[in-house]
């Protein structure tokens, strides 16, 4: 009893001490492990995103307007392999039957039946359907879709797959082989999300986003920059591609390339790829070209282009110097088509077209693109360098079609020269020009591409009909202190101009 009474005050004192120590420990911010485990709670990691631009907003806005294009192309196949297989089987069966006279008569009947069956087989064709895939995008709320011509070419059935997986059958409104563009149409009661073309070409270095259907994977987004403008890849005379480094692969054809404002700056059309996959070089039809073509196709399913009716060639430094032109720009006329607008306006071989409606022409492709943009029957002002001076003619363009295209037009490679002219000439048999009988080896004429059998039609714009006339013109050119002379050459029905340096001294 006494012991318990005496120990009570000690216990109270100990508890008071522990309480004081705990209070002081908590005040110092030190918590025992046991208390820490009971009070702590897990929190998710939260970091403030860095303030850098991204593509998510653009992608979210434009993706519903981009579709995958699935094309079934029917290919008729002869059934010869199946016929041969059936015939071999029947022949073995008949040979076994031939052991018995009864089967001989039966074999004759069977053979006749086989021949009738084979004739019916020859009339039938099996259709094997190949599948190709590409991309496209809506350009109107009522269902017009842009894609590439090569995506839908020879298609027997076209299906578009929307962003949400909805499949719709599409019909071909029209296509343009020259720019590789096509317009499709789907029917639906709903209004579609659509995008618009930008009204100006992007600058080199601008961010772009490509959306499409690579390798049939469906909606896929890649990003990059504009690597170059005005690329020519020998796809057509209207080459004027935007080069981008966004990943573009097979199946992206016909899909859009967007700027960060969500406007279409190009239609993905081709890639440069030794391996068949993306290597960072892709080409898109610029919006400035695609928008007008698409508008024409939506209007009546075809594209109407202006036609001038000239064969043209690049102007190099030698040609420019020989005709007194300050810059090696423009397109020199090699020939004019009969009854063409150019011929009617007095444009002749040797004239250089340096501007159309006031817009300067850098070369043959620029001229083809500029004329192609102008509607037929439009009054068009052509600025020429002719006979050593600048002049203008106004004419009405014709309508470009396959029959109107002058097959003799195009660019001709002009070889680099040497130090001698070296030509042996004689009058042409038909009296039109002077024939080249021989070309001295290593002469300037040979190095410039003159060949035996070529017919020289004119020199510096003056028609020639005899070797003496050629020599006389060369002397006059030399007196003018010209460094080169311009020869109009006819070869295999084609006409071209070749500038040959004159020997100094």
C-alpha positions in Angstrom: 0.0 0.0 0.0 2.7 2.4 1.0 4.7 1.4 -2.0 1.8 2.0 -4.4 1.0 5.4 -2.9 4.6 6.5 -3.2 5.0 5.3 -6.8 1.9 7.2 -8.1 3.5 10.7 -8.0 6.6 9.3 -9.8 4.4 7.8 -12.6 2.6 11.2 -13.0 6.0 12.9 -13.1 7.2 10.5 -15.8 4.1 11.1 -18.0 4.5 14.8 -17.6 8.1 14.6 -18.8 7.2 12.4 -21.8 4.4 14.9 -22.7 6.8 17.8 -22.5 9.5 16.0 -24.6 6.9 15.1 -27.3 5.6 18.7 -27.4 9.1 20.1 -27.7 10.0 17.5 -30.4 7.0 18.4 -32.5 7.7 22.0 -32.0 11.2 21.4 -33.5 9.6 19.6 -36.5 10.9 16.2 -35.7 8.2 13.4 -35.8 8.8 9.9 -34.7 8.7 7.2 -37.5 5.5 5.7 -36.0 3.7 9.1 -36.1 5.0 9.8 -39.6 3.7 6.6 -41.1 0.2 7.3 -39.7 -0.1 10.9 -40.9 1.7 10.9 -44.4 -0.4 10.5 -47.6 0.8 9.8 -51.3 0.4 12.7 -53.8 0.6 12.4 -57.6 3.5 14.1 -59.4 2.4 17.5 -60.8 4.8 19.6 -62.9 3.9 22.8 -64.7 4.2 22.2 -68.4 6.9 24.3 -70.2 5.6 27.1 -72.3 6.5 25.8 -75.8 4.3 25.6 -78.9 2.8 22.3 -79.8 0.6 20.8 -82.5 -2.2 19.2 -80.4 -4.7 22.1 -81.0 -4.1 22.0 -84.7 -4.4 18.2 -84.9 -7.6 18.1 -82.8 -9.2 20.7 -85.0 -8.3 19.3 -88.5 -8.3 15.6 -88.0 -12.1 15.1 -88.5 -11.7 16.6 -92.0 -9.0 14.1 -93.0 -10.1 10.7 -94.5 -8.5 7.5 -95.6 -9.2 6.5 -99.2 -9.6 2.9 -100.1 -9.8 2.0 -103.8 -10.7 -1.4 -105.3 -9.2 -1.8 -108.8 -10.7 -4.7 -110.8 -8.2 -6.5 -113.1 -9.5 -9.0 -115.6 -7.4 -12.2 -115.7 -7.6 -14.9 -118.4 -8.5 -18.3 -117.0 -5.8 -20.1 -119.0 -4.1 -21.6 -115.9 -7.3 -23.0 -114.6 -8.2 -24.4 -118.0 -4.9 -26.1 -118.4 -5.2 -27.6 -114.9 -8.7 -29.0 -115.7 -7.6 -30.3 -119.1 -4.7 -32.2 -117.6 -6.9 -33.9 -115.1 -9.5 -34.9 -117.7 -6.9 -36.2 -120.1 -5.5 -38.6 -117.5 -9.0 -39.8 -116.7 -9.8 -40.4 -120.4 -6.6 -42.4 -120.9 -7.7 -44.8 -118.1 -11.1 -45.1 -119.6 -9.6 -46.0 -123.0 -8.7 -49.4 -121.8 -12.2 -50.5 -122.4 -14.1 -50.2 -125.7 -17.2 -49.0 -123.8 -15.2 -46.1 -122.4 -13.9 -45.2 -125.9 -17.3 -44.1 -127.0 -17.9 -42.5 -123.7 -14.6 -40.8 -124.0 -15.6 -39.2 -127.3 -18.7 -37.8 -125.7 -16.8 -36.6 -122.8 -14.2 -34.9 -125.0 -16.9 -33.1 -127.0 -18.4 -32.0 -123.7 -14.9 -30.8 -122.6 -14.5 -28.8 -125.7 -17.9 -27.1 -125.2 -17.0 -26.4 -121.6 -13.7 -25.0 -122.7 -15.3 -22.7 -125.2 -17.6 -21.4 -122.4 -14.6 -21.0 -120.2 -12.9 -18.9 -122.8 -15.8 -16.4 -122.8 -15.7 -16.0 -119.1 -13.3 -13.8 -117.2 -12.5 -13.9 -113.5 -12.0 -10.6 -111.8 -9.4 -10.2 -109.2 -9.7 -7.1 -107.1 -6.5 -5.2 -106.1 -6.7 -2.8 -103.2 -4.8 0.5 -103.0 -5.0 3.1 -100.2 -4.3 6.7 -99.9 -5.5 9.8 -98.1 -7.8 12.8 -98.7 -9.6 15.7 -97.0 -12.9 17.4 -97.1 -13.0 20.9 -98.7 -16.8 21.5 -98.3 -19.4 20.7 -95.7 -21.5 18.9 -98.4 -18.9 16.1 -99.0 -16.3 17.1 -101.6 -13.0 15.5 -101.0 -9.5 16.2 -102.5 -7.0 13.4 -103.1 -4.4 12.5 -105.7 -5.3 11.2 -109.2 -2.8 8.3 -108.9 -4.7 7.1 -105.8 -8.0 6.6 -107.5 -6.8 5.8 -111.0 -8.5 2.8 -112.5 -10.6 2.4 -109.4 -13.9 0.5 -109.7 -15.0 1.2 -106.1 -13.9 4.0 -103.9 -14.5 4.1 -100.1 -13.6 6.8 -97.7 -13.0 6.0 -94.0 -13.6 9.0 -91.7 -11.8 9.9 -88.5 -14.4 8.1 -86.4 -14.2 4.9 -88.5 -17.4 5.6 -90.5 -17.2 4.2 -94.1 -18.8 6.0 -97.0 -18.9 5.2 -100.6 -17.5 7.9 -102.8 -17.9 8.8 -106.5 -15.3 10.4 -108.7 -16.2 14.0 -109.7 -13.2 14.7 -111.8 -9.4 14.3 -112.0 -6.5 16.2 -113.5 -3.5 14.0 -114.6 -1.2 17.0 -115.2 -1.3 18.1 -111.5 -2.2 14.7 -110.1 -5.3 15.9 -108.3 -8.8 14.4 -108.1 -12.0 15.4 -106.4 -14.4 12.8 -104.9 -18.0 13.2 -103.5 -19.8 11.4 -100.8 -23.5 11.6 -100.1 -24.8 12.1 -96.6 -27.4 14.1 -94.7 -24.8 15.3 -92.2 -22.5 18.3 -92.6 -18.8 17.5 -92.7 -16.0 19.2 -91.0 -13.8 20.7 -93.8 -10.6 22.7 -94.2 -9.5 25.5 -96.5 -6.5 26.1 -98.7 -4.1 28.8 -97.6 -3.9 31.7 -100.1 -0.1 32.0 -100.0 2.8 29.6 -100.1 4.6 28.8 -96.8 8.0 30.2 -96.1 11.0 27.9 -95.9 11.5 26.9 -92.3 7.8 27.2 -91.3 6.3 24.4 -89.2 3.9 22.1 -91.0 1.8 19.1 -89.9 1.0 16.2 -92.3 -2.1 14.0 -91.6 -2.8 10.9 -93.5 -3.1 7.1 -93.8 0.5 5.7 -94.1 0.7 2.0 -94.9 -3.1 1.7 -94.3 -2.6 2.4 -90.5 -5.3 5.1 -90.5 -5.2 8.7 -89.1 -1.5 9.4 -88.4 0.1 12.8 -87.7 3.7 13.8 -88.4 5.3 17.2 -88.1 8.3 18.9 -89.7 9.3 22.1 -91.5 9.1 23.4 -95.1 12.5 22.5 -96.6 12.2 24.2 -100.0 9.7 25.8 -102.4 9.5 25.5 -106.2 11.0 22.0 -106.4 11.0 20.3 -109.9 11.0 16.5 -109.9 10.2 15.9 -113.6 6.7 14.8 -112.7 5.2 17.1 -115.3 5.7 20.4 -117.0 3.7 22.0 -114.1 6.2 20.9 -111.4 6.3 23.4 -108.5 6.3 21.3 -105.4 6.8 22.2 -101.7 9.4 20.1 -100.1 8.8 19.1 -96.5 10.7 16.9 -94.0 7.6 15.7 -92.1 7.4 11.9 -92.2 5.4 11.0 -95.3 5.1 7.4 -96.5 3.1 5.3 -98.9 -0.6 5.9 -98.2 -0.1 9.5 -97.3 -0.7 10.4 -101.0 -3.6 12.8 -101.3 -3.4 13.8 -97.7 -3.1 17.4 -96.5 -0.1 19.3 -95.1 -1.3 22.0 -92.7 0.3 25.2 -91.3 -0.2 26.0 -87.6 -3.3 28.0 -88.4 -5.0 24.8 -89.6 -5.0 25.8 -93.3 -3.9 23.4 -96.1 -0.6 24.6 -97.6 0.0 21.5 -99.7 -1.4 18.1 -101.0 1.1 15.3 -100.3 2.0 13.6 -103.6 5.4 12.1 -103.8 8.4 11.1 -101.7 12.1 10.6 -102.5 13.0 7.3 -101.0 15.7 4.9 -102.1 14.4 2.4 -99.4 10.7 2.8 -100.1 10.1 4.5 -96.7 10.5 8.0 -95.2 13.9 9.6 -95.5 12.8 13.1 -94.7 12.1 14.3 -98.3 8.5 14.6 -99.4 6.8 16.7 -102.0 3.4 18.4 -101.8 1.4 20.3 -104.5 1.2 23.9 -103.2 -2.2 25.3 -102.2 -1.8 28.0 -104.8 -1.9 25.4 -107.5 -4.3 23.0 -105.9 -7.0 25.5 -105.0 -7.8 26.6 -108.5 -7.6 23.0 -109.9 -10.0 21.8 -107.2 -12.4 24.6 -107.9 -12.5 23.7 -111.6 -13.1 20.0 -110.9 -15.8 20.8 -108.4 -17.5 23.0 -110.9 -17.8 20.7 -113.9 -15.4 17.8 -113.3 -12.7 19.0 -115.7 -9.9 21.6 -115.9 -9.7 24.1 -118.8 -6.3 25.5 -119.5 -5.1 28.2 -121.8 -3.0 27.3 -124.8 -0.5 29.4 -126.6 0.8 26.9 -129.1 4.6 27.3 -128.9 7.6 25.0 -128.6 9.9 26.4 -126.0 13.5 26.0 -124.8 15.5 27.3 -121.9 17.6 30.5 -122.4 21.2 30.0 -121.3 23.9 32.6 -121.0 25.2 31.9 -124.5 21.8 32.2 -126.1 21.1 35.4 -124.1 24.5 36.9 -125.2 24.0 36.0 -128.8 20.7 37.8 -129.1 21.6 40.8 -126.9 19.5 39.8 -123.9 20.9 41.1 -120.6 19.7 38.1 -118.5 19.5 34.4 -119.2 15.8 34.2 -118.4 12.6 33.6 -120.3 11.7 30.9 -122.8 12.9 31.0 -126.4 10.4 29.9 -129.0 11.6 27.0 -131.1 8.4 26.6 -133.2 4.8 27.6 -133.4 1.8 25.3 -134.0 -0.3 25.9 -137.1 -3.3 28.1 -136.5 -2.2 28.6 -132.9 -2.7 31.9 -131.0 1.0 32.5 -131.0 1.3 32.1 -134.8 -1.7 34.3 -135.4 -0.1 37.0 -133.2 3.1 36.9 -135.2 5.3 35.2 -132.6 8.1 33.4 -134.4 10.9 31.0 -133.7 13.8 32.9 -132.0 11.5 35.2 -130.0 12.0 35.0 -126.3 8.9 35.2 -124.1 10.0 37.2 -121.0 6.7 38.0 -119.3 3.0 37.1 -119.4 0.5 39.8 -118.2 3.4 41.6 -116.6 4.7 38.6 -114.6 8.3 37.8 -115.4 9.0 34.3 -116.8 12.1 32.6 -115.5 12.0 29.6 -117.8 9.9 27.1 -119.8 8.2 25.5 -116.8 7.2 28.9 -115.4 5.8 29.8 -118.8 3.8 26.6 -119.0 2.4 27.1 -115.5 1.5 30.7 -116.1 -0.3 30.0 -119.4 -2.0 27.0 -117.8 -3.5 29.2 -115.1 -5.2 31.5 -117.6 -8.7 30.6 -118.9 -9.1 30.0 -122.6 -10.3 32.9 -124.7 -8.8 35.3 -122.2 -7.0 38.4 -123.6 -3.3 37.8 -122.6 -0.4 40.2 -122.9 2.9 38.5 -124.0 6.1 40.4 -123.6 8.8 39.4 -126.1 12.4 40.0 -126.8 12.4 40.0 -130.6 15.0 41.1 -133.1 17.0 42.8 -130.4 14.3 44.8 -128.8 11.4 44.3 -126.4 7.8 44.4 -127.6 4.4 43.3 -126.5 1.6 41.4 -128.3 -1.9 40.8 -127.0 -3.8 37.7 -128.0 -6.6 35.4 -127.0 -5.5 32.0 -125.7 -6.8 28.8 -127.1 -7.9 25.7 -125.1 -5.3 23.1 -124.2 -6.1 19.6 -125.1 -4.1 16.5 -126.0 -4.5 17.2 -129.7 -3.4 20.8 -129.3 -0.1 20.0 -127.5 2.8 20.5 -129.7 4.9 17.3 -129.5 8.0 19.1 -130.6 8.1 21.4 -127.6 10.4 20.9 -124.6 13.8 21.7 -123.2 16.9 20.8 -125.2 20.3 20.3 -123.6 22.9 22.7 -124.9 26.4 21.2 -124.7 29.4 23.2 -123.5 31.6 24.5 -126.3 35.3 24.3 -127.5 37.3 26.8 -129.5 36.5 26.1 -133.2 33.3 26.3 -135.2 34.1 23.5 -137.7 31.1 22.9 -140.0 31.0 21.5 -143.5 27.7 22.6 -145.1 25.7 22.2 -148.3 22.2 23.5 -149.4 19.3 21.5 -148.1 17.7 19.2 -150.6 14.3 20.8 -150.1 15.7 24.3 -150.3 14.8 25.1 -146.6 17.9 25.7 -144.7 21.5 24.4 -144.9 22.5 20.8 -144.2 25.4 19.9 -142.0 27.5 17.4 -144.0 30.3 17.0 -141.5 31.4 18.3 -138.0 35.1 18.7 -137.2 36.0 16.6 -134.1 36.6 18.6 -131.0 35.2 21.7 -132.7 32.9 24.1 -130.9 30.0 22.9 -133.1 30.6 19.3 -132.0 30.9 20.2 -128.4 27.7 22.2 -128.6 25.8 19.2 -130.0 25.7 19.9 -133.7 25.5 16.6 -135.6 25.9 15.5 -139.2 22.5 15.6 -140.9 21.3 18.6 -138.8 19.5 21.3 -140.9 20.4 24.9 -140.1 17.2 26.9 -140.6 18.4 30.3 -139.4 21.3 32.2 -137.8 20.5 35.0 -135.4 17.0 35.0 -136.6 17.9 35.3 -140.3 16.8 32.4 -142.5 19.5 30.8 -144.5 19.5 28.7 -147.7 23.2 28.4 -148.7 26.6 28.0 -147.1 27.7 31.3 -148.6 24.8 33.0 -146.8 25.9 31.4 -143.5 29.5 32.7 -143.9 28.2 36.2 -144.7 26.0 36.3 -141.5 28.9 35.0 -139.4 31.1 37.9 -140.7 28.4 40.4 -139.8 28.1 38.9 -136.3 31.8 39.1 -135.8 31.7 42.8 -136.7 29.1 43.4 -134.0 31.6 41.9 -131.5 29.2 39.2 -130.4 30.8 36.4 -128.4 28.4 33.7 -129.8 26.1 33.0 -132.7 22.6 31.5 -132.4 21.7 28.6 -134.8 18.2 27.3 -135.2 18.6 23.6 -135.9 16.0 21.1 -137.3 16.6 17.5 -136.3 14.2 14.6 -136.9 11.4 17.1 -137.3 12.2 18.9 -134.1 13.4 22.5 -134.0 15.9 23.8 -131.4 18.3 26.7 -130.9 22.0 26.2 -130.1 24.4 29.0 -129.3 28.0 28.5 -130.5 30.9 30.6 -129.2 32.7 32.5 -131.9 36.5 32.3 -132.2 38.2 35.4 -130.9 40.8 37.4 -132.9 
